[in-house]
């Protein structure tokens, strides 16, 4: 049976709440900031929201799993079920295929709109990282199977 840890997720949720609050305060206090200080509050809001929501949801899920061990065992069996994993993998593959086309079209649109060069190059770097990661795992899995 899986070991469910709650306190670690609650601590990360609190850290996320603090980062989220800091971002909101920075937005309110520095409306005329320039450079990195203009985007930092929004990065804090995004990062804080992600930490808060993800860890709070996991803490609630783990707490309910500790209260109901039979339901937790059923959920664990469902997660490890071969059919469910296959369905999940197929859905991820379709989403990846769609993401490649959507990402490349957004990249092309940004380039044609004349968005700053560093933004386009950053998007190109991320796109190439995703495609090269796909190629790496494709080669790795072909060797294993």
PyMOL commands that set and color helices and strands:
alter all, ss='L'
color gray80, all
select helices_A, chain A and resi 7-29+36-67+69-80+82-113+117-144
alter helices_A, ss='H'
color red, helices_A
deselect
rebuild
show_as cartoon
